[in-house]
């Protein structure tokens, strides 16, 4: 049993690495080689997020339609191969933005398929945990994911500077193959006939019954609201690169501090916050996050220089605090989602709950892209960036007000 948990945790370690390793290369490749605008970059972010909105479909298929008698391993291996092949094709289409978006969507789809199935296995382990150890396996999983991202952020920028983006994409494509090979050795119950499985019809009924429960649909609505507000993270990256002249190494420093903060956030949640009500955690973290988001105004109007604080140091401090708070928001969500999943449909229900947040993220990215165009913010014009931030931050008051959807514990 322990070796299988190690294989599962190694997947999350590698998943975090694959997500982060090409990020610096992708950022500079899209800006400098492909010549994407901020709006196009945010649009691509929305396209990449589409498969993560389809997690319930992948979970439903995995729960209901085994391949060669197995519900988990074949889908993990298939997802890894889709992601690998897409990354290998990507460098040959720098002159075609539509092809780039399609291939990035496929890399995301492959990772998403494998992630959904691994989440199903994780939920099975989490459901059997005693009350005094609830959330342990998920804390380990998210810790591994953050550790993988941290390792990738350390070498990602260096690899871009020394190897170039194209070779970084090729290396990234090779990584999922290693984890797919590891899953070949993992034991799994074989389903030889349909009577051993929850029928697709019964799975749908179970999902509909679950979402008629206010203890599920209200938190699900809250998850959607906190993720759907418009974002401007992509515009911020352009501002850092074009105006503040951040280098690949500067972005690497930002990524490293972000992942270190994420790991610290997981440890803080596990040690101090597991006994605190989700409603209190969300209210205070969302409020603090809202206040701190206004600090971007300091960078835009260069007030930090008047205080003698270099741009990179101010950006690093901002990244550390916001990531730390964000991780304390995320952990209660994944723990709650796992513990309410009934046997037989764990893949479908958990994926549905998580995909609600992913769908909100896609809408957030597209909404942010619309607002960026509305204010004429592009790769060469940031005069109205502060107006974009003001509008987005005002809308961000909605999640704080929506904390009432969560019941008092």
C-alpha positions in Angstrom: 0.0 0.0 0.0 2.8 2.4 0.9 4.5 2.0 -2.5 1.3 2.8 -4.3 0.9 6.0 -2.3 4.5 6.9 -3.2 3.7 6.4 -6.9 0.6 8.5 -6.5 2.5 11.3 -4.7 5.2 11.1 -7.3 2.6 11.9 -9.9 1.7 15.2 -8.1 5.4 16.0 -7.7 5.9 15.6 -11.5 2.6 17.4 -12.3 3.8 20.4 -10.4 7.1 20.3 -12.2 5.5 20.0 -15.7 3.2 22.9 -15.0 6.0 25.2 -13.9 9.1 24.1 -15.8 8.2 25.6 -19.2 6.4 28.7 -17.8 9.3 31.2 -18.1 10.1 29.8 -21.6 6.4 30.0 -22.6 6.1 33.6 -21.3 9.1 34.9 -23.2 8.4 32.7 -26.3 4.9 34.1 -26.6 5.9 37.7 -26.0 9.1 37.9 -28.0 8.8 35.1 -30.7 5.1 34.7 -31.3 4.4 38.4 -30.5 1.2 37.8 -28.6 -0.7 40.7 -27.1 -1.8 40.7 -23.4 -5.4 40.1 -24.5 -4.3 37.1 -26.6 -2.3 35.7 -23.7 -5.2 36.0 -21.4 -7.4 34.4 -24.1 -4.9 31.5 -24.3 -5.1 31.1 -20.6 -8.8 30.7 -20.9 -8.4 28.1 -23.7 -5.9 26.1 -21.6 -8.3 26.1 -18.7 -11.2 24.5 -20.8 -10.2 20.9 -20.1 -10.1 21.6 -16.4 -13.8 22.6 -16.7 -14.5 19.1 -18.2 -13.1 17.3 -15.2 -16.5 15.8 -14.3 -16.7 14.2 -17.8 -13.3 12.6 -17.3 -14.2 11.4 -13.8 -17.5 10.1 -15.1 -15.8 8.2 -17.9 -13.2 6.8 -15.6 -15.8 5.6 -13.0 -18.2 4.1 -15.6 -16.1 2.8 -18.6 -13.0 0.8 -17.7 -10.4 0.0 -20.3 -9.4 -3.7 -20.4 -11.1 -4.0 -17.0 -9.3 -1.1 -15.3 -10.8 2.3 -14.3 -7.6 4.2 -13.5 -4.3 3.2 -15.0 -5.2 3.3 -18.7 -6.6 6.8 -18.4 -3.5 8.0 -16.5 -1.2 6.6 -19.2 -3.4 8.0 -22.1 -3.4 11.4 -20.5 0.4 11.4 -20.1 1.0 10.5 -23.7 -1.4 13.2 -25.1 0.5 15.8 -23.1 3.9 14.6 -24.2 3.1 14.5 -27.9 1.5 17.9 -27.8 4.6 19.5 -26.2 6.8 17.9 -28.8 4.8 19.3 -31.7 4.4 22.8 -30.1 7.9 24.3 -31.2 7.1 23.9 -34.9 4.1 26.2 -34.9 5.5 29.6 -33.7 3.9 31.3 -36.7 0.4 30.1 -36.0 -1.3 31.4 -32.8 -4.4 29.2 -33.4 -2.2 26.1 -33.6 -0.4 27.2 -30.4 -3.6 27.6 -28.5 -4.9 24.2 -29.7 -1.7 22.4 -28.8 -1.5 24.1 -25.4 -5.1 23.0 -24.8 -4.1 19.4 -25.6 -1.2 19.5 -23.2 -3.7 20.8 -20.6 -6.2 18.1 -21.5 -3.7 15.3 -21.1 -2.5 16.6 -17.7 -6.1 17.1 -16.7 -7.2 13.6 -17.6 -4.4 12.0 -15.6 -5.0 14.4 -12.7 -8.7 13.6 -12.5 -8.0 9.9 -12.2 -5.2 10.3 -9.7 -7.6 12.6 -7.7 -10.1 9.7 -7.7 -7.5 7.4 -6.1 -6.5 10.1 -3.7 -10.1 10.5 -2.6 -10.4 6.8 -1.9 -7.4 7.1 0.4 -8.6 10.3 2.0 -12.1 8.9 2.8 -10.5 6.1 4.9 -8.5 8.5 7.0 -9.4 8.7 10.7 -10.9 12.0 11.9 -7.7 13.1 13.7 -5.7 12.7 10.5 -8.2 14.2 8.0 -6.6 16.0 5.1 -3.2 14.3 5.7 -2.9 12.6 2.3 -4.1 15.7 0.5 -1.7 17.9 2.3 1.1 15.5 1.2 -0.3 15.6 -2.4 -0.4 19.4 -2.6 2.9 19.6 -0.8 4.4 17.4 -3.5 2.8 19.4 -6.2 4.2 22.6 -4.7 7.7 21.0 -4.3 7.6 19.9 -8.0 6.8 23.5 -8.9 9.5 24.8 -6.7 12.2 22.6 -8.3 10.9 23.5 -11.7 11.0 27.2 -11.0 14.6 26.9 -9.9 15.7 25.3 -13.2 13.1 26.7 -15.6 14.6 30.1 -16.0 18.1 28.8 -16.2 17.0 26.2 -18.8 15.4 29.0 -20.9 18.6 31.1 -20.9 20.9 28.2 -21.8 18.7 25.9 -23.9 16.1 28.1 -25.5 12.3 27.7 -25.3 12.0 25.0 -28.0 14.3 22.5 -26.3 12.6 23.3 -22.9 9.3 22.3 -24.5 10.8 19.0 -25.8 12.2 18.2 -22.4 8.8 19.0 -20.8 7.1 16.5 -23.2 9.4 13.7 -22.1 8.6 14.0 -18.4 5.0 12.6 -18.3 6.3 9.4 -19.9 8.3 8.6 -16.8 5.3 8.7 -14.5 3.1 6.8 -16.9 5.7 4.0 -16.8 5.6 4.0 -12.9 1.8 3.5 -13.0 2.2 0.3 -15.0 3.4 -1.4 -11.7 0.5 -0.1 -9.6 -2.0 -2.8 -8.6 -5.7 -2.0 -9.3 -8.9 -3.9 -8.9 -10.0 -5.4 -12.2 -13.6 -5.1 -13.2 -14.6 -8.1 -15.4 -18.3 -7.3 -15.8 -20.6 -4.3 -15.7 -22.4 -5.5 -12.5 -19.3 -4.6 -10.5 -19.5 -1.0 -11.6 -21.7 1.8 -10.7 -23.8 2.3 -13.9 -23.6 5.6 -15.8 -27.3 6.2 -15.0 -26.8 5.6 -11.3 -23.7 7.9 -11.3 -25.7 10.8 -12.8 -28.5 10.2 -10.2 -26.0 10.2 -7.4 -24.5 13.5 -8.7 -27.9 15.2 -9.0 -28.9 14.0 -5.6 -25.7 15.4 -4.1 -26.2 18.8 -5.6 -29.7 19.0 -4.3 -28.2 19.1 -0.9 -27.7 22.7 0.3 -24.5 21.7 2.1 -23.0 21.0 -1.3 -24.6 23.4 -3.7 -24.0 26.5 -1.5 -20.3 25.8 -1.1 -20.1 25.0 -4.8 -21.7 28.4 -5.7 -19.2 30.1 -3.3 -16.3 28.3 -5.1 -17.6 29.7 -8.4 -17.9 33.2 -7.1 -14.4 33.4 -5.5 -12.9 32.3 -8.8 -15.0 34.1 -11.4 -14.0 37.7 -10.7 -11.8 39.2 -13.5 -8.1 38.8 -13.2 -5.2 40.8 -14.5 -2.2 38.5 -13.8 -1.2 38.3 -17.5 -1.2 42.0 -17.9 1.0 42.2 -14.8 3.5 39.9 -16.4 3.7 42.1 -19.4 4.1 45.1 -17.2 7.0 43.5 -15.4 8.7 42.5 -18.6 8.0 45.6 -20.8 8.0 48.4 -18.2 10.0 47.2 -15.2 12.3 45.2 -17.5 12.3 42.1 -15.4 14.6 39.4 -16.9 14.0 35.6 -17.1 16.0 35.3 -13.8 13.7 37.9 -12.1 10.7 35.8 -13.1 12.5 32.7 -11.8 12.9 34.4 -8.4 9.2 35.3 -8.4 8.3 31.7 -9.2 10.6 30.3 -6.5 9.2 32.6 -3.8 5.7 31.8 -4.9 6.2 28.0 -4.5 8.1 28.3 -1.2 5.2 30.4 0.1 2.7 27.8 -1.2 4.6 25.1 0.8 4.6 27.3 3.9 0.8 27.9 3.5 0.2 24.1 3.4 2.2 23.6 6.6 0.3 26.5 8.3 -3.0 25.1 7.3 -2.2 21.6 8.5 -0.7 22.7 11.8 -3.0 25.6 12.8 -6.1 25.8 10.7 -7.6 22.3 10.3 -9.8 23.0 13.4 -10.9 26.5 12.3 -14.2 26.9 10.4 -14.0 27.3 6.7 -16.2 30.4 6.9 -13.8 32.2 9.2 -10.8 31.2 7.1 -12.4 32.4 3.9 -13.6 35.7 5.3 -10.3 36.8 6.8 -8.0 35.5 3.9 -10.2 37.0 1.2 -10.4 40.3 3.0 -6.6 40.4 3.6 -6.0 39.4 0.0 -8.3 42.2 -1.3 -6.4 44.8 0.8 -3.0 43.6 -0.4 -4.0 43.6 -4.1 -4.0 47.4 -4.0 -0.3 47.3 -3.5 0.1 46.9 -7.3 -0.7 50.6 -7.5 2.6 51.2 -5.7 4.5 49.5 -8.6 2.5 51.2 -11.4 3.1 54.7 -10.0 6.6 53.8 -9.0 6.1 54.9 -5.4 8.3 52.1 -4.2 11.3 53.8 -5.8 10.6 57.0 -3.8 10.8 54.8 -0.7 14.0 53.3 -1.9 12.6 49.8 -2.5 13.7 48.1 -5.8 10.9 46.9 -8.1 12.0 43.2 -7.8 12.0 43.3 -4.0 8.6 44.8 -3.8 7.2 42.3 -6.3 8.8 39.4 -4.3 7.2 40.6 -1.1 3.9 40.9 -2.8 4.1 37.4 -4.3 5.1 35.8 -1.0 2.1 37.2 0.9 -0.5 36.7 -1.7 0.5 33.1 -2.4 0.6 32.3 1.3 -3.0 33.6 1.7 -4.1 31.9 -1.5 -2.9 28.5 -0.3 -4.8 29.0 3.0 -7.9 29.5 0.8 -7.3 26.4 -1.4 -6.6 23.7 1.3 -10.1 23.8 3.0 -11.7 23.5 -0.5 -9.9 20.3 -1.5 -10.3 18.7 2.0 -14.0 19.4 2.1 -14.5 18.1 -1.5 -12.8 14.8 -0.8 -14.7 14.0 2.4 -18.2 14.3 1.0 -17.6 12.0 -2.0 -19.6 8.7 -1.8 -18.0 5.4 -2.9 -18.3 4.5 -6.6 -18.6 8.1 -7.9 -15.6 9.7 -6.2 -14.0 10.6 -9.5 -17.2 12.2 -10.9 -18.3 14.2 -7.8 -14.8 15.4 -6.7 -14.0 16.4 -10.3 -17.3 18.3 -10.5 -16.6 20.2 -7.4 -13.1 21.1 -8.5 -14.1 21.9 -12.1 -16.6 24.6 -10.8 -13.6 26.5 -9.6 -11.7 25.9 -12.9 -14.7 27.1 -15.0 -14.7 30.2 -12.9 -11.0 30.7 -13.7 -11.6 30.4 -17.4 -14.4 33.0 -17.2 -12.1 35.2 -15.0 -9.4 35.1 -17.7 -11.7 35.9 -20.6 -13.4 38.6 -18.6 -10.0 40.1 -17.7 -9.1 40.0 -21.4 -12.3 42.0 -22.3 -11.5 44.6 -19.7 -7.9 44.9 -20.9 -9.1 45.7 -24.4 -11.8 48.0 -23.0 -9.1 50.1 -21.3 -6.7 49.8 -24.3 -4.1 48.0 -22.3 -1.6 46.1 -24.5 2.1 45.2 -24.7 3.1 48.8 -25.4 0.4 50.8 -23.5 -0.1 50.6 -19.7 -1.4 54.1 -19.1 -4.8 52.7 -18.1 -3.5 49.7 -16.2 -4.4 51.3 -12.9 -8.0 51.7 -14.1 -8.2 48.0 -14.9 -6.9 47.2 -11.3 -9.5 49.5 -9.7 -12.4 47.9 -11.6 -11.2 44.3 -10.9 -10.6 45.0 -7.2 -14.1 46.6 -6.8 -15.7 43.4 -8.3 -13.5 41.4 -5.9 -15.7 42.6 -3.0 -18.3 40.1 -4.2 -16.5 37.0 -2.9 -16.1 38.5 0.5 -19.8 39.2 0.7 -20.5 35.7 -0.5 -18.9 34.0 2.5 -22.5 34.0 4.0 -23.2 31.0 1.7 -21.1 28.9 4.0 -22.7 27.6 7.1 -21.4 28.4 10.5 -19.5 25.5 12.1 
